[in-house]
């Protein structure tokens, strides 16, 4: 059933995405995870504590960050198991863990700007999907930034959540997305998060291993069907 949930969620999310009105009304799972992560960061990560303690508390925080969404996801999936059309409802909920449509639209906006709007508009468009400053990028640099962001987010935003949903249902997908959000927020080698975010960064590396390899394989396979691309 988990594989079917993953497949259905991919199909529905590709067609509908995550509606703006829904985001304005209730936010998004990533924003919910972000609030939990920020709360734990404020409460547990104290600059005056030794690194060993901060690392230990980072492990504790990660357990909460992963287990809370997983337990909620499992409970929801079990609840809807006994409801007519429960499988479809669960798949609809799982679409919130994917980002096919938004990723496509953001990268397409860069391509369209390069084709019709010039380098200034292209830099503005690519600034929405990359962390680097695009103001000094030439056309090739803008293209490279967009493609690199597309490749990374294809793994983190599509393949990995679909993979873990297929493995563990809504619980697996939610746990992955929460862990990936934790890595993006606290998994940095900064004075504040070097120790506290260590567990989040390492865990994110581990859970992305299978999906990143699958992502690479899918990109190679896709090249067989794209005119001018070289799968080799």
C-alpha positions, 0 to 999 in steps of 0.5 A: 500500500505504501508504494501505491500511496507514493505513486498516487501522490506523485501523479496528483502532485504533478498535476495540482501541486500545493495550492497557494490558498491552502498554504495561506490558510494552514501553511505547509508541512515544511513550515510546521516542521520548521517551527518545531525545529526552531523551538528545539533549537532555542530551548536545547542549543545553548552557547554556554554549554560544552560541545559534547552536551550540545551534540547530545542534545542535538541527537535528542532534538533529532529524535523528536523532529523525526519521531513526532511527524512519523507517529502522526503520519502513521496514526493518520494512515491507520485512521484512514485505512478504515475510511472509504477512499482512505487510500486516496485521502492518504495519497492526497496528504502525501502530496504535500511532501513533494515539490514536482510542480513548484520545482518545474515552474521555478526552473522554467521561469529561469529558462523563460527569462533567459529566452525572452527577458534578458540576464537581469530577469534570469538572475532574479528568477534563479535567486528564488531557487539558489542560496548564492548571490546571482548578481555577478553571474553571466548567462552560463552561470545562471544556467549552471545554478538553475541546473544544479538546484534542479538536480539537488531538489529533484533528489531532496524534493521529489525522489527521496520523499517518494522513496521513503513514502514507498518504504514507510507510507505517510510516516516514512515520507513525513519523517524524511521531510522533517529530517531534511528540513532539520538539515537545512535549518541546523545542519551547518558548520557554524559556531551555533550549529557545528555541534548541535546540528551534527546529528541532523546533518549526518542523518540527512546524509544517510537517508539520502544515500539510496534516493540520490543514487536513484536520482542519478540513475533516473537522470541518466535514463531520461537522457535516452529520451531527450534529443541532444542529450547523452546518457553516456 
